[in-house]
Amino acid sequence: MWIKIAYGVGLCIMVLPLFMARGNSGEVQITADHFQQRDPAIFENMVVWTDFRNGKGDIYVYNLSTGEESRITEDESTQEFPAIYKDIVVWHDNRNGNWDIYMYNLTTGEELQITDNDGDQAFPSIYGDIVVWEDKRNGNLDIYMYNLTTSEELQITEDLHAQNSPVISNNIVVWEDHRYVGTTIHGYNLSTHEEFPLTSEGSQHSPAVSDGLVIWGETSGPWSIIGYDLSTSDKFWIFRDLREKCQRKYYGSGDPAIHGDTVIWADNRDCNLNIYGSTLTTHEEFQITTDPHRQHNPAIYDNFVVWEDLRNGNADIYGYDLRVPPSRVFLSYRTILMLMNLSYCILAALSVLITFRIGKITTVRNQDTGEVPLRVKEFRRSNILSILSAATGAFYLLLGFYMLMHLPEFFLLPLLLCLASGFFVFNAFWFKKTPYILITDDKIEIIAGMANRPEVKLSRIREVNFYKRRIEVIIPTGWKAKIYLFLVDKRDKKDLIQVLKHLSRD
């Protein structure tokens, strides 16, 4: 409910025309064949993909500069899931009856088989002269690497549980890891030969890495795209689906991709997969595709995005040049979160005002007649309760704000904490402004709280007993009204004792 209110507030306080869609003139259709084209990858001006126009999967390449398309593999078996770095294309290949890793040099036209093990090797990634892949030669999935320069192969992981979906950038390899509860993200530094966990629990999938920044899709809790800066060990949210209107219908993790400070992913927020993105430096969120059919599996290099698109009834490869500004998302994740925080702060202020209005009392008026007594002596309250109430209110407010930032899916609990905070903040003001003891011309009133105000008629006082920490005013029935001295302001404590001693003598 509050998220919808936040939406409404946003619509009221922002100027909608400034953020209207600017079209998709930067979009280009790369393939037009009526068979399936899938799994695009891009480096500089070269796009590669898996193509089924010949019956089984082949690897094709397209030059964005020249518009020239060419077929890389000619084998009758299946070749799938290409990756590219400079002029080297790698893929997994089924020509030997099991999956192996192959490579092709676009400059020399040379093809090379990298693995020849009887187990399956699949889903390669390449950076520089290093190729990594997931490998099942030991009965479970491990991560392996191969150096194209030295022809050296190395096993990176040896854990008995599965490690899969590796990607590489510079000297960092990251992958999905199943050694703990759920699916987590681990990494390996090729320079130091050290393995490190990035997450330890939950459900994280489809990692990507670029220049020391790791991203992945998070499917435990609100569907999210999360980033991790390896240089600072800072984890941050790039996108969170705070509405969760449709995302659970999509089985995947958004297939996030990153290059530089631009992150893209497949997003199902409107019950239809489209390609969205975000700029990390400006936090600007944008939508690349708006077609009602499914667009997913994106890849990015510099300013160009490619993806798999089903708008023509089969999977085609499309691209978009980000130099043509895509449509900015009006109610982005950060805008929604800001509006939620604004609503939270407004509610906190309202809770204080409403509580103050409800609990407002007149401390010196006679409750029966509403008239001001002729003689009133007020004895102030110590600051102990004000400080405790203010501290409790501040704690609840900060706790609610923290939960709102980190666990927005539990929006109701922060709101309850906000209301509790308002109550305690009001109490702090009330304790500060309201005297503890009122002595009028006919009674003693002990204002212990808004609803706890025992009073004693002066004519009915039988005796007054003085103790080290309290004073007891006793009436003929034996009932005792207790005044705790630690709650009396130290400036008024002596006067109160003198007045009560005088009343006890009378």
C-alpha positions as CSV (number, residue, x, y, z in Angstrom):
1,M,0.0,0.0,0.0
2,W,2.7,2.4,1.0
3,I,4.6,1.7,-2.2
4,K,1.5,2.7,-4.2
5,I,1.3,5.9,-2.1
6,A,4.9,6.6,-2.8
7,Y,4.1,6.2,-6.5
8,G,1.3,8.7,-6.2
9,V,3.5,11.2,-4.3
10,G,6.1,10.8,-7.0
11,L,3.6,11.5,-9.8
12,C,2.5,14.6,-7.9
13,I,5.9,16.2,-7.1
14,M,7.7,15.4,-10.4
15,V,7.2,16.8,-13.9
16,L,6.2,13.8,-16.0
17,P,6.9,15.3,-19.5
18,L,10.6,15.7,-18.7
19,F,10.9,11.9,-18.5
20,M,8.8,10.8,-21.4
21,A,10.2,8.1,-23.7
22,R,12.5,9.3,-26.4
23,G,12.0,6.4,-28.7
24,N,14.3,3.5,-29.7
25,S,16.1,5.0,-32.7
26,G,19.4,3.5,-31.5
27,E,18.0,0.0,-32.0
28,V,19.2,-2.3,-34.8
29,Q,18.2,-5.8,-35.8
30,I,21.4,-7.8,-36.3
31,T,19.8,-11.1,-37.5
32,A,16.7,-11.6,-39.6
33,D,16.7,-15.4,-40.3
34,H,13.5,-17.2,-39.3
35,F,15.4,-19.9,-37.3
36,Q,16.7,-19.3,-33.8
37,Q,19.7,-17.1,-33.0
38,R,20.7,-17.1,-29.3
39,D,23.4,-16.4,-26.7
40,P,24.9,-13.2,-28.1
41,A,28.3,-11.9,-27.0
42,I,30.1,-8.7,-28.0
43,F,33.6,-7.2,-28.1
44,E,34.3,-3.9,-29.7
45,N,32.4,-4.0,-33.1
46,M,32.1,-7.8,-33.3
47,V,29.0,-9.7,-32.2
48,V,28.9,-13.5,-32.0
49,W,26.0,-15.8,-31.3
50,T,24.6,-19.4,-31.6
51,D,22.7,-19.8,-34.8
52,F,20.3,-22.7,-35.7
53,R,19.6,-21.9,-39.3
54,N,21.5,-25.0,-40.4
55,G,19.6,-27.4,-38.2
56,K,22.0,-27.5,-35.3
57,G,23.8,-24.8,-33.5
58,D,26.7,-23.0,-35.2
59,I,28.7,-19.9,-34.3
60,Y,28.2,-16.8,-36.4
61,V,29.8,-13.4,-36.2
62,Y,28.6,-9.9,-37.3
63,N,30.8,-6.9,-37.9
64,L,28.9,-3.8,-36.7
65,S,31.1,-1.5,-38.7
66,T,30.9,-3.2,-42.1
67,G,27.5,-5.0,-41.6
68,E,29.1,-8.2,-42.7
69,E,27.9,-11.6,-41.3
70,S,29.9,-14.8,-41.5
71,R,29.8,-18.4,-40.2
72,I,32.6,-19.5,-38.0
73,T,31.8,-23.2,-37.5
74,E,31.0,-25.7,-40.3
75,D,30.8,-28.9,-38.3
76,E,27.5,-30.8,-38.4
77,S,27.4,-31.2,-34.6
78,T,26.2,-28.5,-32.2
79,Q,28.3,-25.5,-31.2
80,E,26.9,-23.2,-28.6
81,F,27.4,-20.4,-26.1
82,P,30.2,-18.3,-27.7
83,A,32.4,-15.7,-25.9
84,I,34.7,-13.3,-27.6
85,Y,37.8,-11.2,-26.7
86,K,39.5,-9.2,-29.4
87,D,39.9,-11.6,-32.4
88,I,39.5,-14.9,-30.4
89,V,36.1,-16.6,-30.2
90,V,35.5,-19.6,-27.8
91,W,32.5,-21.9,-27.4
92,H,31.5,-25.3,-26.3
93,D,31.3,-28.0,-29.0
94,N,29.6,-31.4,-29.2
95,R,31.4,-32.8,-32.3
96,N,33.3,-35.4,-30.3
97,G,30.2,-36.8,-28.6
98,N,30.7,-34.8,-25.4
99,W,31.1,-31.1,-24.8
100,D,34.6,-29.6,-25.4
101,I,35.9,-26.1,-25.5
102,Y,37.0,-24.8,-28.9
103,M,38.4,-21.5,-30.1
104,Y,38.7,-19.6,-33.4
105,N,41.0,-16.8,-34.5
106,L,39.1,-14.3,-36.6
107,T,42.3,-12.8,-38.0
108,T,44.0,-16.1,-39.0
109,G,41.0,-18.3,-39.5
110,E,42.6,-20.9,-37.3
111,E,40.4,-23.2,-35.2
112,L,41.8,-25.0,-32.1
113,Q,40.4,-27.6,-29.7
114,I,41.3,-26.5,-26.2
115,T,39.9,-29.5,-24.2
116,D,39.8,-33.2,-25.2
117,N,38.7,-34.8,-21.9
118,D,35.9,-37.4,-21.9
119,G,33.9,-35.3,-19.4
120,D,31.9,-32.3,-20.4
121,Q,33.5,-28.9,-20.6
122,A,31.1,-26.0,-21.2
123,F,30.1,-22.3,-20.9
124,P,33.5,-20.7,-21.6
125,S,34.5,-17.1,-20.9
126,I,37.6,-15.4,-22.2
127,Y,39.8,-12.4,-21.3
128,G,43.2,-11.7,-22.7
129,D,44.9,-15.1,-23.3
130,I,43.0,-16.9,-20.5
131,V,39.9,-19.1,-21.1
132,V,37.8,-20.4,-18.2
133,W,35.0,-22.9,-18.2
134,E,33.0,-25.3,-16.1
135,D,34.3,-28.8,-16.2
136,K,32.7,-32.2,-15.2
137,R,35.7,-34.5,-15.7
138,N,35.9,-35.2,-11.9
139,G,32.2,-36.2,-11.6
140,N,31.1,-32.8,-10.3
141,L,31.4,-29.3,-11.8
142,D,34.7,-27.5,-11.3
143,I,36.2,-24.4,-12.8
144,Y,39.2,-24.8,-15.1
145,M,41.3,-22.4,-17.1
146,Y,43.6,-22.5,-20.1
147,N,46.4,-20.1,-21.1
148,L,46.4,-19.7,-24.9
149,T,50.0,-18.4,-24.8
150,T,51.6,-21.1,-22.7
151,S,49.1,-23.9,-23.6
152,E,48.9,-24.5,-19.8
153,E,45.7,-25.9,-18.2
154,L,44.9,-25.3,-14.5
155,Q,42.2,-26.6,-12.2
156,I,40.9,-23.6,-10.2
157,T,38.4,-25.2,-7.9
158,E,38.6,-28.6,-6.2
159,D,35.6,-28.6,-3.9
160,L,33.3,-31.6,-4.0
161,H,30.2,-29.4,-4.6
162,A,29.4,-27.8,-8.0
163,Q,31.0,-24.7,-9.3
164,N,29.6,-23.4,-12.6
165,S,29.0,-20.4,-14.9
166,P,32.5,-18.8,-14.7
167,V,33.3,-15.4,-16.1
168,I,36.6,-13.6,-16.2
169,S,37.9,-10.0,-16.4
170,N,41.5,-9.0,-16.0
171,N,42.9,-11.4,-13.4
172,I,39.6,-12.1,-11.6
173,V,37.4,-15.2,-12.2
174,V,34.0,-15.4,-10.5
175,W,31.4,-18.2,-10.6
176,E,28.3,-19.7,-9.0
177,D,29.2,-21.9,-6.1
178,H,27.1,-24.6,-4.4
179,R,29.3,-25.6,-1.4
180,Y,27.1,-23.7,1.1
181,V,23.3,-23.4,1.5
182,G,21.8,-22.1,-1.7
183,T,23.9,-20.7,-4.5
184,T,26.6,-18.2,-3.7
185,I,29.2,-16.2,-5.6
186,H,33.0,-17.0,-5.3
187,G,36.0,-15.6,-7.0
188,Y,39.6,-16.4,-7.7
189,N,42.6,-14.1,-8.2
190,L,44.9,-15.4,-11.0
191,S,47.8,-13.3,-9.8
192,T,47.7,-14.3,-6.1
193,H,46.2,-17.7,-6.7
194,E,43.7,-17.0,-3.9
195,E,40.1,-18.0,-3.8
196,F,37.6,-15.8,-2.0
197,P,33.8,-15.8,-1.3
198,L,31.7,-12.8,-2.2
199,T,28.5,-14.2,-0.6
200,S,28.0,-16.9,1.9
201,E,24.3,-17.6,1.8
202,G,21.1,-16.9,-0.2
203,S,20.4,-17.4,-3.9
204,Q,22.8,-15.5,-6.2
205,H,23.1,-16.3,-9.9
206,S,24.6,-15.3,-13.2
207,P,27.7,-13.3,-12.1
208,A,29.5,-10.9,-14.4
209,V,32.7,-9.0,-13.8
210,S,34.4,-5.9,-15.3
211,D,37.3,-3.9,-14.0
212,G,37.1,-5.0,-10.4
213,L,33.3,-4.7,-10.2
214,V,31.3,-7.9,-9.8
215,I,27.5,-8.1,-10.3
216,W,24.9,-10.8,-10.0
217,G,21.2,-11.5,-9.8
218,E,19.7,-12.1,-6.3
219,T,16.5,-14.2,-6.1
220,S,16.2,-14.6,-2.3
221,G,14.1,-11.7,-1.0
222,P,13.1,-9.0,-3.5
223,W,14.5,-9.8,-7.0
224,S,17.6,-7.7,-7.2
225,I,20.8,-6.8,-9.1
226,I,23.7,-6.5,-6.7
227,G,27.2,-5.1,-7.2
228,Y,30.4,-5.7,-5.3
229,D,33.5,-3.5,-5.5
230,L,36.6,-5.8,-5.1
231,S,38.9,-2.8,-4.3
232,T,36.8,-1.6,-1.4
233,S,34.8,-4.7,-0.5
234,D,31.6,-2.6,-0.7
235,K,28.4,-4.3,-1.6
236,F,25.6,-2.2,-3.2
237,W,22.2,-2.5,-4.8
238,I,21.9,-1.6,-8.4
239,F,18.2,-2.5,-8.7
240,R,15.5,-4.0,-6.5
241,D,12.0,-4.9,-7.5
242,L,10.2,-3.4,-4.6
243,R,6.8,-4.2,-6.1
244,E,7.4,-7.8,-7.0
245,K,4.4,-7.7,-9.2
246,C,5.5,-10.2,-11.8
247,Q,9.2,-11.1,-11.3
248,R,8.6,-14.5,-9.7
249,K,7.1,-15.7,-13.0
250,Y,10.5,-15.4,-14.5
251,Y,12.7,-18.3,-13.6
252,G,16.1,-16.6,-14.1
253,S,18.2,-14.1,-12.4
254,G,18.1,-11.3,-15.0
255,D,21.3,-12.3,-16.9
256,P,23.1,-9.1,-15.7
257,A,26.0,-7.8,-17.8
258,I,28.5,-5.0,-17.1
259,H,31.0,-3.0,-18.9
260,G,32.6,0.1,-17.4
261,D,30.0,1.8,-15.3
262,T,27.0,0.5,-17.2
263,V,25.0,-2.5,-16.0
264,I,22.2,-4.1,-18.0
265,W,19.8,-6.9,-17.3
266,A,16.6,-8.6,-18.4
267,D,13.7,-7.3,-16.3
268,N,10.2,-8.6,-15.8
269,R,8.8,-5.8,-13.7
270,D,5.9,-5.3,-16.1
271,C,5.2,-9.0,-16.6
272,N,7.2,-9.0,-19.8
273,L,10.9,-9.4,-20.1
274,N,12.6,-6.2,-21.4
275,I,16.2,-5.0,-21.3
276,Y,16.9,-2.4,-18.6
277,G,20.1,-0.7,-17.5
278,S,21.7,1.6,-15.0
279,T,24.7,3.9,-14.9
280,L,26.6,3.3,-11.7
281,T,28.1,6.8,-11.5
282,T,24.8,8.7,-12.0
283,H,22.4,6.0,-10.7
284,E,20.2,6.8,-13.7
285,E,18.0,3.8,-14.7
286,F,16.9,3.4,-18.3
287,Q,14.8,1.1,-20.4
288,I,16.2,-0.1,-23.7
289,T,13.3,-2.3,-25.1
290,T,9.6,-1.8,-24.8
291,D,8.4,-4.6,-27.1
292,P,5.6,-6.8,-25.7
293,H,7.6,-10.0,-26.5
294,R,10.4,-11.4,-24.6
295,Q,13.9,-9.8,-24.7
296,H,16.6,-11.3,-22.5
297,N,20.2,-12.6,-22.3
298,P,21.9,-9.2,-22.9
299,A,25.6,-8.5,-23.3
300,I,27.4,-5.1,-23.5
301,Y,30.6,-3.6,-24.7
302,D,31.3,0.1,-24.3
303,N,28.1,1.8,-25.6
304,F,26.6,-1.1,-27.5
305,V,24.1,-3.6,-26.1
306,V,23.0,-6.8,-27.7
307,W,20.3,-9.3,-26.6
308,E,18.1,-12.2,-27.6
309,D,14.7,-11.0,-28.9
310,L,11.5,-13.0,-29.6
311,R,9.4,-10.2,-31.2
312,N,9.4,-11.9,-34.6
313,G,8.2,-15.3,-33.4
314,N,11.7,-16.7,-33.2
315,A,14.8,-15.7,-31.3
316,D,16.8,-13.0,-33.2
317,I,19.8,-10.9,-32.1
318,Y,19.1,-7.2,-31.7
319,G,21.4,-4.3,-30.6
320,Y,21.2,-0.8,-29.2
321,D,23.6,2.1,-29.4
322,L,23.5,3.8,-26.0
323,R,24.9,7.0,-27.6
324,V,21.3,7.5,-28.6
325,P,19.8,8.1,-25.1
326,P,17.3,5.3,-24.2
327,S,14.1,6.0,-22.3
328,R,14.8,7.1,-18.8
329,V,12.8,5.1,-16.1
330,F,10.4,7.6,-14.5
331,L,9.9,5.7,-11.2
332,S,13.3,4.0,-10.9
333,Y,14.3,1.8,-8.0
334,R,16.2,4.7,-6.3
335,T,13.3,7.1,-6.8
336,I,10.8,4.6,-5.3
337,L,13.2,4.1,-2.4
338,M,13.5,7.8,-1.9
339,L,9.8,8.3,-1.9
340,M,9.4,5.4,0.6
341,N,12.0,7.2,2.8
342,L,10.1,10.5,2.3
343,S,6.9,8.8,3.3
344,Y,8.6,7.3,6.3
345,C,9.9,10.6,7.5
346,I,6.5,12.3,6.9
347,L,4.8,9.5,8.8
348,A,7.3,9.9,11.6
349,A,6.5,13.6,11.9
350,L,2.8,13.0,11.7
351,S,2.9,10.3,14.4
352,V,4.5,12.8,16.7
353,L,2.0,15.5,15.9
354,I,-1.0,13.2,16.1
355,T,0.2,11.6,19.4
356,F,0.9,15.1,20.8
357,R,-2.6,16.2,19.8
358,I,-4.3,13.2,21.3
359,G,-2.3,13.3,24.5
360,K,-2.3,17.0,24.9
361,I,-3.3,18.0,28.4
362,T,-3.6,21.2,30.4
363,T,-1.5,20.7,33.5
364,V,-2.7,23.6,35.6
365,R,-6.4,23.7,34.9
366,N,-8.9,22.1,37.2
367,Q,-10.1,18.9,35.4
368,D,-13.6,19.3,36.8
369,T,-14.3,23.0,36.0
370,G,-11.6,23.8,33.5
371,E,-10.7,26.9,35.6
372,V,-7.2,27.8,36.6
373,P,-6.7,27.4,40.4
374,L,-5.8,30.5,42.4
375,R,-2.5,29.0,43.7
376,V,-0.5,26.5,41.8
377,K,3.0,25.2,42.6
378,E,4.7,23.2,39.9
379,F,7.7,20.9,40.6
380,R,9.6,20.0,37.5
381,R,10.5,16.6,36.3
382,S,14.1,15.4,36.0
383,N,15.5,14.8,32.5
384,I,15.9,11.1,33.0
385,L,12.7,10.0,31.4
386,S,13.0,12.6,28.6
387,I,16.5,11.3,27.7
388,L,15.4,7.7,27.8
389,S,12.3,8.3,25.7
390,A,14.2,10.4,23.2
391,A,16.9,7.7,22.9
392,T,14.4,5.0,22.5
393,G,12.5,7.0,19.8
394,A,15.8,7.7,17.9
395,F,16.7,4.0,18.1
396,Y,13.4,2.9,16.7
397,L,13.5,5.5,14.0
398,L,17.1,4.5,12.9
399,L,16.2,0.8,13.1
400,G,13.1,1.4,10.9
401,F,15.1,3.5,8.4
402,Y,17.8,0.8,8.3
403,M,15.2,-1.9,7.6
404,L,13.6,0.2,5.0
405,M,16.9,0.6,3.2
406,H,18.1,-3.0,3.5
407,L,14.8,-5.0,3.8
408,P,12.2,-2.9,2.0
409,E,10.1,-6.0,1.4
410,F,9.2,-5.9,5.1
411,F,7.8,-2.4,4.7
412,L,5.1,-2.8,7.4
413,L,7.6,-3.4,10.2
414,P,9.5,-0.1,9.6
415,L,6.2,1.7,9.6
416,L,5.3,0.2,13.0
417,L,8.8,1.2,14.2
418,C,8.1,4.7,12.9
419,L,4.9,4.9,14.8
420,A,6.6,3.6,18.0
421,S,9.4,6.2,17.4
422,G,6.8,9.0,17.2
423,F,5.2,7.9,20.5
424,F,8.6,7.9,22.3
425,V,9.6,11.2,20.8
426,F,6.3,12.7,21.9
427,N,6.9,11.2,25.4
428,A,10.3,12.9,25.5
429,F,8.7,16.3,24.9
430,W,5.8,15.5,27.2
431,F,8.1,14.6,30.1
432,K,10.2,17.7,29.4
433,K,7.2,20.1,29.4
434,T,5.0,18.5,32.0
435,P,5.7,19.0,35.7
436,Y,6.0,15.9,37.9
437,I,4.1,17.3,40.9
438,L,1.3,19.9,41.0
439,I,0.2,21.3,44.3
440,T,-2.8,23.6,44.1
441,D,-4.9,25.2,46.7
442,D,-6.8,22.0,47.4
443,K,-4.9,19.0,46.2
444,I,-1.6,17.3,45.3
445,E,-1.4,15.8,41.8
446,I,1.3,13.3,40.8
447,I,1.7,13.3,37.0
448,A,3.4,10.0,36.5
449,G,2.2,9.7,32.9
450,M,-0.5,10.8,30.5
451,A,-3.0,8.3,31.9
452,N,-1.5,7.9,35.3
453,R,-2.3,11.0,37.4
454,P,-3.1,10.1,41.0
455,E,-4.2,13.0,43.1
456,V,-4.7,13.5,46.9
457,K,-7.0,16.1,48.4
458,L,-5.1,18.2,51.0
459,S,-8.0,17.8,53.4
460,R,-7.6,14.0,53.3
461,I,-3.9,13.7,54.0
462,R,-3.3,11.6,57.2
463,E,0.5,11.6,57.2
464,V,3.5,12.1,54.9
465,N,6.5,9.7,55.2
466,F,9.9,10.7,54.0
467,Y,12.4,8.1,52.8
468,K,15.8,8.3,51.1
469,R,14.4,7.7,47.5
470,R,10.7,8.4,47.8
471,I,8.0,10.3,49.7
472,E,4.7,8.6,50.6
473,V,1.5,10.6,51.0
474,I,-1.1,8.5,53.0
475,I,-4.8,9.1,53.2
476,P,-7.1,7.7,56.0
477,T,-8.0,4.5,53.9
478,G,-4.4,3.5,53.9
479,W,-3.8,4.2,50.2
480,K,-0.4,5.7,49.5
481,A,0.6,8.1,46.8
482,K,4.3,7.7,46.1
483,I,6.6,10.4,44.9
484,Y,10.0,9.2,43.6
485,L,12.7,11.7,44.3
486,F,14.9,10.7,41.4
487,L,12.1,11.8,39.0
488,V,12.1,15.3,40.6
489,D,14.3,18.0,39.1
490,K,17.2,18.5,41.5
491,R,16.5,22.3,41.4
492,D,13.0,21.7,42.9
493,K,13.7,18.7,45.2
494,K,14.4,20.8,48.3
495,D,11.4,23.0,47.8
496,L,9.1,20.0,47.3
497,I,10.3,18.4,50.6
498,Q,9.8,21.6,52.5
499,V,6.2,22.1,51.1
500,L,5.3,18.5,51.9
501,K,6.7,18.8,55.4
502,H,4.6,21.9,55.9
503,L,1.5,20.1,54.6
504,S,2.2,17.2,56.9
505,R,2.3,19.5,59.9
506,D,-0.9,21.2,58.9
